[in-house]
Amino acid sequence: MRLFAAVFFVVLAWGLAWGSEAAMAQGYCPFVAFCDAQHYHCYRNCGALTDVVAWPARPPFLQQCSYGCERQLNRCMYRAVRWCR
């Protein structure tokens, strides 16, 4: 039973690695898709938090939050590009 589990795990890992390489060869990178989704959620969170912040502090808060989202996206994309070569 252990041998079957080990072989199954190796075949599964090989299949995932081969499948992701084939997808990346066609121009799709799952890491970039993850960064895009994370960026989208960050902006949604900024929008939701902006509704809670009082008006005089709202524009600077939104600017700071948006800047944080952009920095997060840049860090994520830098790592994703290294993995998607």
PyMOL Python script that loads the backbone (N, CA, C, O; Angstrom):
from pymol import cmd

cmd.read_pdbstr("""\
ATOM      1  N   MET A   1       0.817  -1.192   0.000  1.00  0.00           N
ATOM      2  CA  MET A   1       0.000   0.000   0.000  1.00  0.00           C
ATOM      3  C   MET A   1       0.866   1.263   0.000  1.00  0.00           C
ATOM      4  O   MET A   1       0.530   2.254  -0.649  1.00  0.00           O
ATOM      5  N   ARG A   2       1.977   1.219   0.729  1.00  0.00           N
ATOM      6  CA  ARG A   2       2.878   2.372   0.748  1.00  0.00           C
ATOM      7  C   ARG A   2       3.499   2.604  -0.625  1.00  0.00           C
ATOM      8  O   ARG A   2       3.676   3.743  -1.059  1.00  0.00           O
ATOM      9  N   LEU A   3       3.824   1.508  -1.297  1.00  0.00           N
ATOM     10  CA  LEU A   3       4.403   1.629  -2.633  1.00  0.00           C
ATOM     11  C   LEU A   3       3.398   2.273  -3.584  1.00  0.00           C
ATOM     12  O   LEU A   3       3.760   3.137  -4.383  1.00  0.00           O
ATOM     13  N   PHE A   4       2.145   1.854  -3.497  1.00  0.00           N
ATOM     14  CA  PHE A   4       1.110   2.440  -4.353  1.00  0.00           C
ATOM     15  C   PHE A   4       0.969   3.933  -4.069  1.00  0.00           C
ATOM     16  O   PHE A   4       0.869   4.731  -5.001  1.00  0.00           O
ATOM     17  N   ALA A   5       0.961   4.317  -2.798  1.00  0.00           N
ATOM     18  CA  ALA A   5       0.836   5.730  -2.431  1.00  0.00           C
ATOM     19  C   ALA A   5       2.032   6.524  -2.935  1.00  0.00           C
ATOM     20  O   ALA A   5       1.870   7.643  -3.423  1.00  0.00           O
ATOM     21  N   ALA A   6       3.221   5.964  -2.823  1.00  0.00           N
ATOM     22  CA  ALA A   6       4.421   6.659  -3.274  1.00  0.00           C
ATOM     23  C   ALA A   6       4.408   6.830  -4.794  1.00  0.00           C
ATOM     24  O   ALA A   6       4.723   7.906  -5.302  1.00  0.00           O
ATOM     25  N   VAL A   7       4.047   5.777  -5.511  1.00  0.00           N
ATOM     26  CA  VAL A   7       3.989   5.854  -6.970  1.00  0.00           C
ATOM     27  C   VAL A   7       2.911   6.839  -7.403  1.00  0.00           C
ATOM     28  O   VAL A   7       3.118   7.623  -8.329  1.00  0.00           O
ATOM     29  N   PHE A   8       1.770   6.800  -6.741  1.00  0.00           N
ATOM     30  CA  PHE A   8       0.688   7.713  -7.074  1.00  0.00           C
ATOM     31  C   PHE A   8       1.117   9.161  -6.860  1.00  0.00           C
ATOM     32  O   PHE A   8       0.831  10.022  -7.692  1.00  0.00           O
ATOM     33  N   PHE A   9       1.793   9.430  -5.765  1.00  0.00           N
ATOM     34  CA  PHE A   9       2.252  10.784  -5.476  1.00  0.00           C
ATOM     35  C   PHE A   9       3.273  11.252  -6.514  1.00  0.00           C
ATOM     36  O   PHE A   9       3.207  12.394  -6.970  1.00  0.00           O
ATOM     37  N   VAL A  10       4.191  10.405  -6.882  1.00  0.00           N
ATOM     38  CA  VAL A  10       5.208  10.767  -7.874  1.00  0.00           C
ATOM     39  C   VAL A  10       4.556  11.035  -9.232  1.00  0.00           C
ATOM     40  O   VAL A  10       4.904  12.006  -9.904  1.00  0.00           O
ATOM     41  N   VAL A  11       3.625  10.192  -9.631  1.00  0.00           N
ATOM     42  CA  VAL A  11       2.943  10.382 -10.917  1.00  0.00           C
ATOM     43  C   VAL A  11       2.104  11.659 -10.882  1.00  0.00           C
ATOM     44  O   VAL A  11       2.067  12.402 -11.863  1.00  0.00           O
ATOM     45  N   LEU A  12       1.443  11.913  -9.779  1.00  0.00           N
ATOM     46  CA  LEU A  12       0.646  13.120  -9.644  1.00  0.00           C
ATOM     47  C   LEU A  12       1.529  14.363  -9.700  1.00  0.00           C
ATOM     48  O   LEU A  12       1.202  15.323 -10.397  1.00  0.00           O
ATOM     49  N   ALA A  13       2.630  14.353  -8.980  1.00  0.00           N
ATOM     50  CA  ALA A  13       3.546  15.495  -8.993  1.00  0.00           C
ATOM     51  C   ALA A  13       4.121  15.711 -10.393  1.00  0.00           C
ATOM     52  O   ALA A  13       4.230  16.850 -10.848  1.00  0.00           O
ATOM     53  N   TRP A  14       4.486  14.635 -11.070  1.00  0.00           N
ATOM     54  CA  TRP A  14       5.018  14.760 -12.419  1.00  0.00           C
ATOM     55  C   TRP A  14       3.958  15.331 -13.353  1.00  0.00           C
ATOM     56  O   TRP A  14       4.258  16.198 -14.175  1.00  0.00           O
ATOM     57  N   GLY A  15       2.732  14.857 -13.235  1.00  0.00           N
ATOM     58  CA  GLY A  15       1.647  15.343 -14.082  1.00  0.00           C
ATOM     59  C   GLY A  15       1.357  16.818 -13.842  1.00  0.00           C
ATOM     60  O   GLY A  15       1.118  17.562 -14.794  1.00  0.00           O
ATOM     61  N   LEU A  16       1.374  17.251 -12.587  1.00  0.00           N
ATOM     62  CA  LEU A  16       1.147  18.665 -12.295  1.00  0.00           C
ATOM     63  C   LEU A  16       2.282  19.528 -12.831  1.00  0.00           C
ATOM     64  O   LEU A  16       2.046  20.600 -13.389  1.00  0.00           O
ATOM     65  N   ALA A  17       3.501  19.061 -12.662  1.00  0.00           N
ATOM     66  CA  ALA A  17       4.645  19.832 -13.156  1.00  0.00           C
ATOM     67  C   ALA A  17       4.621  19.908 -14.681  1.00  0.00           C
ATOM     68  O   ALA A  17       4.854  20.974 -15.251  1.00  0.00           O
ATOM     69  N   TRP A  18       4.346  18.803 -15.333  1.00  0.00           N
ATOM     70  CA  TRP A  18       4.304  18.801 -16.788  1.00  0.00           C
ATOM     71  C   TRP A  18       3.145  19.643 -17.294  1.00  0.00           C
ATOM     72  O   TRP A  18       3.290  20.379 -18.270  1.00  0.00           O
ATOM     73  N   GLY A  19       2.003  19.540 -16.641  1.00  0.00           N
ATOM     74  CA  GLY A  19       0.838  20.314 -17.060  1.00  0.00           C
ATOM     75  C   GLY A  19       1.048  21.805 -16.885  1.00  0.00           C
ATOM     76  O   GLY A  19       0.633  22.592 -17.736  1.00  0.00           O
ATOM     77  N   SER A  20       1.687  22.208 -15.792  1.00  0.00           N
ATOM     78  CA  SER A  20       1.921  23.639 -15.585  1.00  0.00           C
ATOM     79  C   SER A  20       2.959  24.162 -16.568  1.00  0.00           C
ATOM     80  O   SER A  20       2.853  25.301 -17.022  1.00  0.00           O
ATOM     81  N   GLU A  21       3.961  23.353 -16.905  1.00  0.00           N
ATOM     82  CA  GLU A  21       4.952  23.779 -17.899  1.00  0.00           C
ATOM     83  C   GLU A  21       4.308  23.915 -19.269  1.00  0.00           C
ATOM     84  O   GLU A  21       4.621  24.842 -20.016  1.00  0.00           O
ATOM     85  N   ALA A  22       3.418  23.002 -19.599  1.00  0.00           N
ATOM     86  CA  ALA A  22       2.734  23.084 -20.892  1.00  0.00           C
ATOM     87  C   ALA A  22       1.841  24.324 -20.937  1.00  0.00           C
ATOM     88  O   ALA A  22       1.753  24.993 -21.966  1.00  0.00           O
ATOM     89  N   ALA A  23       1.180  24.628 -19.821  1.00  0.00           N
ATOM     90  CA  ALA A  23       0.325  25.819 -19.783  1.00  0.00           C
ATOM     91  C   ALA A  23       1.170  27.080 -19.894  1.00  0.00           C
ATOM     92  O   ALA A  23       0.781  28.024 -20.581  1.00  0.00           O
ATOM     93  N   MET A  24       2.320  27.107 -19.226  1.00  0.00           N
ATOM     94  CA  MET A  24       3.180  28.282 -19.295  1.00  0.00           C
ATOM     95  C   MET A  24       3.773  28.445 -20.697  1.00  0.00           C
ATOM     96  O   MET A  24       4.017  29.565 -21.144  1.00  0.00           O
ATOM     97  N   ALA A  25       4.004  27.325 -21.388  1.00  0.00           N
ATOM     98  CA  ALA A  25       4.535  27.404 -22.745  1.00  0.00           C
ATOM     99  C   ALA A  25       3.513  28.035 -23.688  1.00  0.00           C
ATOM    100  O   ALA A  25       3.882  28.613 -24.710  1.00  0.00           O
ATOM    101  N   GLN A  26       2.241  27.925 -23.348  1.00  0.00           N
ATOM    102  CA  GLN A  26       1.186  28.519 -24.163  1.00  0.00           C
ATOM    103  C   GLN A  26       0.881  29.952 -23.743  1.00  0.00           C
ATOM    104  O   GLN A  26      -0.046  30.563 -24.275  1.00  0.00           O
ATOM    105  N   GLY A  27       1.639  30.494 -22.802  1.00  0.00           N
ATOM    106  CA  GLY A  27       1.458  31.884 -22.405  1.00  0.00           C
ATOM    107  C   GLY A  27       0.657  32.083 -21.145  1.00  0.00           C
ATOM    108  O   GLY A  27       0.497  33.224 -20.711  1.00  0.00           O
ATOM    109  N   TYR A  28       0.147  31.037 -20.537  1.00  0.00           N
ATOM    110  CA  TYR A  28      -0.626  31.174 -19.305  1.00  0.00           C
ATOM    111  C   TYR A  28       0.271  30.862 -18.122  1.00  0.00           C
ATOM    112  O   TYR A  28       0.966  29.846 -18.112  1.00  0.00           O
ATOM    113  N   CYS A  29       0.257  31.719 -17.145  1.00  0.00           N
ATOM    114  CA  CYS A  29       1.035  31.479 -15.934  1.00  0.00           C
ATOM    115  C   CYS A  29       0.093  31.580 -14.736  1.00  0.00           C
ATOM    116  O   CYS A  29      -0.475  32.646 -14.500  1.00  0.00           O
ATOM    117  N   PRO A  30      -0.085  30.513 -13.985  1.00  0.00           N
ATOM    118  CA  PRO A  30      -1.013  30.560 -12.854  1.00  0.00           C
ATOM    119  C   PRO A  30      -0.579  31.546 -11.778  1.00  0.00           C
ATOM    120  O   PRO A  30      -1.420  32.060 -11.040  1.00  0.00           O
ATOM    121  N   PHE A  31       0.709  31.816 -11.677  1.00  0.00           N
ATOM    122  CA  PHE A  31       1.181  32.758 -10.669  1.00  0.00           C
ATOM    123  C   PHE A  31       0.743  34.181 -10.999  1.00  0.00           C
ATOM    124  O   PHE A  31       0.411  34.951 -10.098  1.00  0.00           O
ATOM    125  N   VAL A  32       0.740  34.532 -12.272  1.00  0.00           N
ATOM    126  CA  VAL A  32       0.285  35.861 -12.690  1.00  0.00           C
ATOM    127  C   VAL A  32      -1.215  35.986 -12.441  1.00  0.00           C
ATOM    128  O   VAL A  32      -1.686  37.041 -12.014  1.00  0.00           O
ATOM    129  N   ALA A  33      -1.962  34.929 -12.701  1.00  0.00           N
ATOM    130  CA  ALA A  33      -3.396  34.946 -12.436  1.00  0.00           C
ATOM    131  C   ALA A  33      -3.658  35.139 -10.947  1.00  0.00           C
ATOM    132  O   ALA A  33      -4.586  35.853 -10.566  1.00  0.00           O
ATOM    133  N   PHE A  34      -2.846  34.508 -10.106  1.00  0.00           N
ATOM    134  CA  PHE A  34      -2.981  34.681  -8.662  1.00  0.00           C
ATOM    135  C   PHE A  34      -2.708  36.125  -8.272  1.00  0.00           C
ATOM    136  O   PHE A  34      -3.429  36.687  -7.448  1.00  0.00           O
ATOM    137  N   CYS A  35      -1.679  36.733  -8.851  1.00  0.00           N
ATOM    138  CA  CYS A  35      -1.356  38.133  -8.550  1.00  0.00           C
ATOM    139  C   CYS A  35      -2.492  39.058  -8.954  1.00  0.00           C
ATOM    140  O   CYS A  35      -2.834  39.989  -8.225  1.00  0.00           O
ATOM    141  N   ASP A  36      -3.077  38.799 -10.122  1.00  0.00           N
ATOM    142  CA  ASP A  36      -4.194  39.620 -10.578  1.00  0.00           C
ATOM    143  C   ASP A  36      -5.395  39.507  -9.637  1.00  0.00           C
ATOM    144  O   ASP A  36      -6.031  40.511  -9.315  1.00  0.00           O
ATOM    145  N   ALA A  37      -5.701  38.296  -9.200  1.00  0.00           N
ATOM    146  CA  ALA A  37      -6.819  38.101  -8.282  1.00  0.00           C
ATOM    147  C   ALA A  37      -6.551  38.779  -6.941  1.00  0.00           C
ATOM    148  O   ALA A  37      -7.444  39.390  -6.354  1.00  0.00           O
ATOM    149  N   GLN A  38      -5.321  38.664  -6.466  1.00  0.00           N
ATOM    150  CA  GLN A  38      -4.950  39.296  -5.205  1.00  0.00           C
ATOM    151  C   GLN A  38      -5.053  40.823  -5.320  1.00  0.00           C
ATOM    152  O   GLN A  38      -5.503  41.485  -4.385  1.00  0.00           O
ATOM    153  N   HIS A  39      -4.645  41.367  -6.439  1.00  0.00           N
ATOM    154  CA  HIS A  39      -4.727  42.808  -6.682  1.00  0.00           C
ATOM    155  C   HIS A  39      -6.187  43.271  -6.702  1.00  0.00           C
ATOM    156  O   HIS A  39      -6.520  44.308  -6.129  1.00  0.00           O
ATOM    157  N   TYR A  40      -7.032  42.517  -7.347  1.00  0.00           N
ATOM    158  CA  TYR A  40      -8.457  42.835  -7.407  1.00  0.00           C
ATOM    159  C   TYR A  40      -9.071  42.859  -6.006  1.00  0.00           C
ATOM    160  O   TYR A  40      -9.815  43.779  -5.665  1.00  0.00           O
ATOM    161  N   HIS A  41      -8.760  41.852  -5.202  1.00  0.00           N
ATOM    162  CA  HIS A  41      -9.304  41.790  -3.847  1.00  0.00           C
ATOM    163  C   HIS A  41      -8.767  42.921  -2.973  1.00  0.00           C
ATOM    164  O   HIS A  41      -9.484  43.428  -2.111  1.00  0.00           O
ATOM    165  N   CYS A  42      -7.548  43.309  -3.180  1.00  0.00           N
ATOM    166  CA  CYS A  42      -6.969  44.412  -2.418  1.00  0.00           C
ATOM    167  C   CYS A  42      -7.750  45.701  -2.695  1.00  0.00           C
ATOM    168  O   CYS A  42      -8.078  46.439  -1.766  1.00  0.00           O
ATOM    169  N   TYR A  43      -8.042  45.969  -3.957  1.00  0.00           N
ATOM    170  CA  TYR A  43      -8.809  47.173  -4.291  1.00  0.00           C
ATOM    171  C   TYR A  43     -10.237  47.097  -3.763  1.00  0.00           C
ATOM    172  O   TYR A  43     -10.801  48.112  -3.353  1.00  0.00           O
ATOM    173  N   ARG A  44     -10.817  45.921  -3.770  1.00  0.00           N
ATOM    174  CA  ARG A  44     -12.159  45.774  -3.190  1.00  0.00           C
ATOM    175  C   ARG A  44     -12.131  46.057  -1.699  1.00  0.00           C
ATOM    176  O   ARG A  44     -13.034  46.708  -1.175  1.00  0.00           O
ATOM    177  N   ASN A  45     -11.105  45.576  -1.011  1.00  0.00           N
ATOM    178  CA  ASN A  45     -10.976  45.847   0.419  1.00  0.00           C
ATOM    179  C   ASN A  45     -10.783  47.336   0.671  1.00  0.00           C
ATOM    180  O   ASN A  45     -11.345  47.878   1.623  1.00  0.00           O
ATOM    181  N   CYS A  46      -9.999  48.003  -0.168  1.00  0.00           N
ATOM    182  CA  CYS A  46      -9.813  49.452  -0.024  1.00  0.00           C
ATOM    183  C   CYS A  46     -11.148  50.177  -0.158  1.00  0.00           C
ATOM    184  O   CYS A  46     -11.457  51.086   0.612  1.00  0.00           O
ATOM    185  N   GLY A  47     -11.925  49.762  -1.139  1.00  0.00           N
ATOM    186  CA  GLY A  47     -13.226  50.386  -1.336  1.00  0.00           C
ATOM    187  C   GLY A  47     -14.157  50.168  -0.161  1.00  0.00           C
ATOM    188  O   GLY A  47     -14.877  51.081   0.243  1.00  0.00           O
ATOM    189  N   ALA A  48     -14.149  48.968   0.387  1.00  0.00           N
ATOM    190  CA  ALA A  48     -15.003  48.677   1.539  1.00  0.00           C
ATOM    191  C   ALA A  48     -14.549  49.452   2.770  1.00  0.00           C
ATOM    192  O   ALA A  48     -15.379  49.954   3.529  1.00  0.00           O
ATOM    193  N   LEU A  49     -13.248  49.552   2.971  1.00  0.00           N
ATOM    194  CA  LEU A  49     -12.748  50.287   4.132  1.00  0.00           C
ATOM    195  C   LEU A  49     -12.958  51.786   3.982  1.00  0.00           C
ATOM    196  O   LEU A  49     -13.106  52.492   4.980  1.00  0.00           O
ATOM    197  N   THR A  50     -12.973  52.274   2.770  1.00  0.00           N
ATOM    198  CA  THR A  50     -13.182  53.702   2.541  1.00  0.00           C
ATOM    199  C   THR A  50     -14.567  54.131   3.024  1.00  0.00           C
ATOM    200  O   THR A  50     -14.739  55.260   3.481  1.00  0.00           O
ATOM    201  N   ASP A  51     -15.549  53.245   2.927  1.00  0.00           N
ATOM    202  CA  ASP A  51     -16.890  53.573   3.401  1.00  0.00           C
ATOM    203  C   ASP A  51     -16.926  53.793   4.912  1.00  0.00           C
ATOM    204  O   ASP A  51     -17.820  54.475   5.413  1.00  0.00           O
ATOM    205  N   VAL A  52     -15.982  53.236   5.629  1.00  0.00           N
ATOM    206  CA  VAL A  52     -15.959  53.343   7.090  1.00  0.00           C
ATOM    207  C   VAL A  52     -15.191  54.581   7.554  1.00  0.00           C
ATOM    208  O   VAL A  52     -15.468  55.111   8.630  1.00  0.00           O
ATOM    209  N   VAL A  53     -14.245  55.038   6.766  1.00  0.00           N
ATOM    210  CA  VAL A  53     -13.400  56.172   7.145  1.00  0.00           C
ATOM    211  C   VAL A  53     -14.188  57.473   6.973  1.00  0.00           C
ATOM    212  O   VAL A  53     -14.892  57.658   5.980  1.00  0.00           O
ATOM    213  N   ALA A  54     -14.059  58.369   7.953  1.00  0.00           N
ATOM    214  CA  ALA A  54     -14.757  59.660   7.889  1.00  0.00           C
ATOM    215  C   ALA A  54     -14.240  60.484   6.713  1.00  0.00           C
ATOM    216  O   ALA A  54     -13.118  60.275   6.252  1.00  0.00           O
ATOM    217  N   TRP A  55     -15.057  61.421   6.228  1.00  0.00           N
ATOM    218  CA  TRP A  55     -14.759  62.125   4.993  1.00  0.00           C
ATOM    219  C   TRP A  55     -13.442  62.897   4.983  1.00  0.00           C
ATOM    220  O   TRP A  55     -12.718  62.761   3.997  1.00  0.00           O
ATOM    221  N   PRO A  56     -13.069  63.678   5.966  1.00  0.00           N
ATOM    222  CA  PRO A  56     -11.815  64.439   5.793  1.00  0.00           C
ATOM    223  C   PRO A  56     -10.587  63.547   5.606  1.00  0.00           C
ATOM    224  O   PRO A  56      -9.622  63.945   4.954  1.00  0.00           O
ATOM    225  N   ALA A  57     -10.623  62.357   6.170  1.00  0.00           N
ATOM    226  CA  ALA A  57      -9.472  61.454   6.063  1.00  0.00           C
ATOM    227  C   ALA A  57      -9.614  60.459   4.908  1.00  0.00           C
ATOM    228  O   ALA A  57      -8.706  59.666   4.659  1.00  0.00           O
ATOM    229  N   ARG A  58     -10.738  60.497   4.211  1.00  0.00           N
ATOM    230  CA  ARG A  58     -11.005  59.496   3.176  1.00  0.00           C
ATOM    231  C   ARG A  58     -10.050  59.573   1.983  1.00  0.00           C
ATOM    232  O   ARG A  58      -9.482  58.542   1.621  1.00  0.00           O
ATOM    233  N   PRO A  59      -9.838  60.730   1.350  1.00  0.00           N
ATOM    234  CA  PRO A  59      -8.928  60.754   0.179  1.00  0.00           C
ATOM    235  C   PRO A  59      -7.495  60.314   0.501  1.00  0.00           C
ATOM    236  O   PRO A  59      -6.929  59.531  -0.261  1.00  0.00           O
ATOM    237  N   PRO A  60      -6.878  60.789   1.609  1.00  0.00           N
ATOM    238  CA  PRO A  60      -5.524  60.290   1.890  1.00  0.00           C
ATOM    239  C   PRO A  60      -5.499  58.791   2.199  1.00  0.00           C
ATOM    240  O   PRO A  60      -4.555  58.091   1.833  1.00  0.00           O
ATOM    241  N   PHE A  61      -6.544  58.307   2.875  1.00  0.00           N
ATOM    242  CA  PHE A  61      -6.596  56.874   3.179  1.00  0.00           C
ATOM    243  C   PHE A  61      -6.696  56.062   1.897  1.00  0.00           C
ATOM    244  O   PHE A  61      -6.000  55.059   1.738  1.00  0.00           O
ATOM    245  N   LEU A  62      -7.560  56.491   0.983  1.00  0.00           N
ATOM    246  CA  LEU A  62      -7.720  55.769  -0.276  1.00  0.00           C
ATOM    247  C   LEU A  62      -6.429  55.784  -1.087  1.00  0.00           C
ATOM    248  O   LEU A  62      -6.072  54.786  -1.713  1.00  0.00           O
ATOM    249  N   GLN A  63      -5.737  56.908  -1.075  1.00  0.00           N
ATOM    250  CA  GLN A  63      -4.471  56.995  -1.799  1.00  0.00           C
ATOM    251  C   GLN A  63      -3.436  56.060  -1.185  1.00  0.00           C
ATOM    252  O   GLN A  63      -2.716  55.374  -1.910  1.00  0.00           O
ATOM    253  N   GLN A  64      -3.356  56.025   0.138  1.00  0.00           N
ATOM    254  CA  GLN A  64      -2.384  55.150   0.812  1.00  0.00           C
ATOM    255  C   GLN A  64      -2.733  53.685   0.591  1.00  0.00           C
ATOM    256  O   GLN A  64      -1.848  52.859   0.369  1.00  0.00           O
ATOM    257  N   CYS A  65      -4.022  53.361   0.650  1.00  0.00           N
ATOM    258  CA  CYS A  65      -4.446  51.975   0.455  1.00  0.00           C
ATOM    259  C   CYS A  65      -4.162  51.528  -0.986  1.00  0.00           C
ATOM    260  O   CYS A  65      -3.682  50.417  -1.210  1.00  0.00           O
ATOM    261  N   SER A  66      -4.455  52.388  -1.950  1.00  0.00           N
ATOM    262  CA  SER A  66      -4.196  52.054  -3.356  1.00  0.00           C
ATOM    263  C   SER A  66      -2.703  51.876  -3.610  1.00  0.00           C
ATOM    264  O   SER A  66      -2.292  50.987  -4.357  1.00  0.00           O
ATOM    265  N   TYR A  67      -1.903  52.720  -2.987  1.00  0.00           N
ATOM    266  CA  TYR A  67      -0.448  52.587  -3.120  1.00  0.00           C
ATOM    267  C   TYR A  67       0.017  51.242  -2.560  1.00  0.00           C
ATOM    268  O   TYR A  67       0.894  50.596  -3.134  1.00  0.00           O
ATOM    269  N   GLY A  68      -0.571  50.824  -1.439  1.00  0.00           N
ATOM    270  CA  GLY A  68      -0.237  49.513  -0.866  1.00  0.00           C
ATOM    271  C   GLY A  68      -0.601  48.378  -1.798  1.00  0.00           C
ATOM    272  O   GLY A  68       0.133  47.396  -1.907  1.00  0.00           O
ATOM    273  N   CYS A  69      -1.736  48.509  -2.471  1.00  0.00           N
ATOM    274  CA  CYS A  69      -2.142  47.469  -3.432  1.00  0.00           C
ATOM    275  C   CYS A  69      -1.169  47.389  -4.598  1.00  0.00           C
ATOM    276  O   CYS A  69      -0.828  46.299  -5.057  1.00  0.00           O
ATOM    277  N   GLU A  70      -0.725  48.539  -5.073  1.00  0.00           N
ATOM    278  CA  GLU A  70       0.223  48.553  -6.192  1.00  0.00           C
ATOM    279  C   GLU A  70       1.571  47.960  -5.781  1.00  0.00           C
ATOM    280  O   GLU A  70       2.180  47.219  -6.553  1.00  0.00           O
ATOM    281  N   ARG A  71       2.036  48.275  -4.588  1.00  0.00           N
ATOM    282  CA  ARG A  71       3.294  47.687  -4.108  1.00  0.00           C
ATOM    283  C   ARG A  71       3.176  46.178  -3.979  1.00  0.00           C
ATOM    284  O   ARG A  71       4.093  45.439  -4.338  1.00  0.00           O
ATOM    285  N   GLN A  72       2.042  45.728  -3.463  1.00  0.00           N
ATOM    286  CA  GLN A  72       1.806  44.290  -3.314  1.00  0.00           C
ATOM    287  C   GLN A  72       1.794  43.618  -4.680  1.00  0.00           C
ATOM    288  O   GLN A  72       2.367  42.541  -4.842  1.00  0.00           O
ATOM    289  N   LEU A  73       1.152  44.234  -5.661  1.00  0.00           N
ATOM    290  CA  LEU A  73       1.123  43.670  -7.009  1.00  0.00           C
ATOM    291  C   LEU A  73       2.521  43.617  -7.612  1.00  0.00           C
ATOM    292  O   LEU A  73       2.884  42.621  -8.237  1.00  0.00           O
ATOM    293  N   ASN A  74       3.303  44.666  -7.436  1.00  0.00           N
ATOM    294  CA  ASN A  74       4.664  44.675  -7.981  1.00  0.00           C
ATOM    295  C   ASN A  74       5.522  43.577  -7.378  1.00  0.00           C
ATOM    296  O   ASN A  74       6.265  42.909  -8.097  1.00  0.00           O
ATOM    297  N   ARG A  75       5.431  43.378  -6.067  1.00  0.00           N
ATOM    298  CA  ARG A  75       6.191  42.300  -5.423  1.00  0.00           C
ATOM    299  C   ARG A  75       5.751  40.943  -5.931  1.00  0.00           C
ATOM    300  O   ARG A  75       6.583  40.080  -6.212  1.00  0.00           O
ATOM    301  N   CYS A  76       4.444  40.750  -6.052  1.00  0.00           N
ATOM    302  CA  CYS A  76       3.915  39.472  -6.508  1.00  0.00           C
ATOM    303  C   CYS A  76       4.332  39.198  -7.951  1.00  0.00           C
ATOM    304  O   CYS A  76       4.742  38.084  -8.277  1.00  0.00           O
ATOM    305  N   MET A  77       4.229  40.198  -8.808  1.00  0.00           N
ATOM    306  CA  MET A  77       4.583  40.003 -10.214  1.00  0.00           C
ATOM    307  C   MET A  77       6.075  39.753 -10.388  1.00  0.00           C
ATOM    308  O   MET A  77       6.479  38.986 -11.263  1.00  0.00           O
ATOM    309  N   TYR A  78       6.886  40.387  -9.572  1.00  0.00           N
ATOM    310  CA  TYR A  78       8.336  40.157  -9.649  1.00  0.00           C
ATOM    311  C   TYR A  78       8.628  38.679  -9.382  1.00  0.00           C
ATOM    312  O   TYR A  78       9.437  38.062 -10.074  1.00  0.00           O
ATOM    313  N   ARG A  79       7.962  38.125  -8.376  1.00  0.00           N
ATOM    314  CA  ARG A  79       8.169  36.698  -8.071  1.00  0.00           C
ATOM    315  C   ARG A  79       7.552  35.815  -9.149  1.00  0.00           C
ATOM    316  O   ARG A  79       8.124  34.789  -9.518  1.00  0.00           O
ATOM    317  N   ALA A  80       6.390  36.209  -9.654  1.00  0.00           N
ATOM    318  CA  ALA A  80       5.697  35.384 -10.646  1.00  0.00           C
ATOM    319  C   ALA A  80       6.487  35.291 -11.942  1.00  0.00           C
ATOM    320  O   ALA A  80       6.541  34.232 -12.566  1.00  0.00           O
ATOM    321  N   VAL A  81       7.097  36.392 -12.346  1.00  0.00           N
ATOM    322  CA  VAL A  81       7.868  36.391 -13.596  1.00  0.00           C
ATOM    323  C   VAL A  81       9.054  35.439 -13.484  1.00  0.00           C
ATOM    324  O   VAL A  81       9.414  34.770 -14.453  1.00  0.00           O
ATOM    325  N   ARG A  82       9.651  35.382 -12.316  1.00  0.00           N
ATOM    326  CA  ARG A  82      10.783  34.456 -12.131  1.00  0.00           C
ATOM    327  C   ARG A  82      10.317  33.019 -12.248  1.00  0.00           C
ATOM    328  O   ARG A  82      11.053  32.182 -12.769  1.00  0.00           O
ATOM    329  N   TRP A  83       9.096  32.700 -11.772  1.00  0.00           N
ATOM    330  CA  TRP A  83       8.610  31.333 -11.818  1.00  0.00           C
ATOM    331  C   TRP A  83       8.067  30.966 -13.199  1.00  0.00           C
ATOM    332  O   TRP A  83       8.012  29.786 -13.545  1.00  0.00           O
ATOM    333  N   CYS A  84       7.676  31.941 -13.974  1.00  0.00           N
ATOM    334  CA  CYS A  84       7.006  31.656 -15.254  1.00  0.00           C
ATOM    335  C   CYS A  84       7.950  31.696 -16.455  1.00  0.00           C
ATOM    336  O   CYS A  84       7.475  31.750 -17.589  1.00  0.00           O
ATOM    337  N   ARG A  85       9.199  31.672 -16.257  1.00  0.00           N
ATOM    338  CA  ARG A  85      10.126  31.696 -17.394  1.00  0.00           C
ATOM    339  C   ARG A  85      10.169  30.383 -18.094  1.00  0.00           C
ATOM    340  O   ARG A  85      10.898  30.229 -19.073  1.00  0.00           O
TER     341      ARG A  85
END
""", "prot")
cmd.dss("prot")
cmd.show_as("cartoon", "prot")
cmd.util.cbc("prot")
cmd.orient("prot")
